[in-house]
């Protein structure tokens, strides 16, 4: 399995933090929490805390933290390497989260924006990508 995207985890965590628990965007985060809480598929007794729960709780507490998202992604990717059922469920969650992140994006709204050279100032931006061209060629960022 390829490494899980920390950016996708941050987006899911932020969506859950911003919206009420009943909002459609929160469903993705709750599905991940249920998946992580499942005990590992092993013949040994289950651990007190499923692998990834501490990292999931830390990202829930600070949903914009890239470092915490990376830590969660690393633990879940490692767990997926040892547990085929978890890997299948995690890949299904990732595919669902990616498709939902595109569907749940609100329409682009730029309020009080102005562009001057390489600087963009705005009161609020969401769902916008920038492509720049320079000596190194085309670069893209979100």
N, C-alpha and C positions, 0 to 999 in steps of 0.2 A: 504494500500500500504506500502511495506517496504520502509525504508529510501533510498533515492537516494544516490548513491556512490559518495563521493567527489573526489575519485581517477579517476572515469570515467569523471567527469566534468573537472578536471585538464588536463587529456589526450586530451579531445576534444578541450579545450581552447589552449593548447600548439600546437596541430596540426594546428589549425587555425592561430595561431600567426607565426608559422614557415613557413607555405606554402603560396603560393599566393592565392588570393581569388578564383581562378578558380580550384584549386587543389581538387581532390575528397575528401580528408580528411576534408576539410573546410565545406563541405556540411552539415555534422552532426552538427557543431557548429551553422551554419546559421539556420538550422531547429529548434534548441533549441531557438535561439533568436526570431524567428517568433512565436514559441509556447508561450514563456514567454510574448511577447508583446500583445498577444490577451487579450482583456478585460475579466475580470472574468465573469462567467455565473451566474449573479445575477439579481434580480429585481430592485436593487438600481442603481443609475447612476454610470457609470464607474469612477474609481479614475483617477486622473491626470496621475499617473504612475502605470502601472500594477504591482501587487505584484511580486517581484523578479527582476525587471528591474535594480534597483540600484545595487543589488548584482551581476547580470550578467555583468553590465558595469564595476564593480570593478574587477571581475575576468578577463574580457577582457583586462583591463589595466595591470594586474599582473597575467598572466596565470599560473604561477607556485605556486601561493599562496594557500596552503592547507586550511588556515583559511578562505579565501574568498570563496573557493570551498565549505567548510562546511557550511558557512552562506547561500550560494545559495541553497545548497541541503536542508537545513532546511526549508527555505522559500518555496521552490517548493513542498516539501513533505507536509508541512502544507496547502498550497494552494490546493494540490491534495485531501487532506482530506475533503475540503469544496466544491469542484467543480468536480462532477463525469466525466464530459466531459474532463476537464483538466487532471484528473487522467488517463483516458483511453489514451489520446494523449501522456502524459508524459511516461507512461509505454511502448507505442509503440516506442517513441523516444529512451528510454533506451535500449530496445531490439535491435533496429537498431544500436545504438551507440556501444553496446557490440559486435555485429556481425561484424560491420565495423572495430572496433579497432583490431580485429584479422586478418581481410583481409588486412588492410592497413599497417600492420607492415612490414617494410622492412626486407630483409633477415638479419640474424645475421652477424654483422661485428665487429670483435674485432681486433683492431690495436695496436701493440706494447704492448701486455698484458703479464703479468707474475703473477703467483700465488705463494705466500709464506705464508704458514700457513693459517691464517685467513684473509690475506690481498690480495686484487686483485687490480692491478694497470693497467690502460688502458688509451689510448688516447680517445677512443670512444666506448661505449657499447649501444646497443639498443635491446630491446626485449629478455632479458636474465633473467632467474630465477635461484635462488640458493636454494639448500636444504642442511640444516646442521643437523647433528645428535649430540646430546650431552646428558647430564644427564636428561634434561627435555623431551627428545624424539625428534621426527622429527619436524623441523621448516622450514618454507618456506618463501622466500622473493623475491621481484622483484626489 
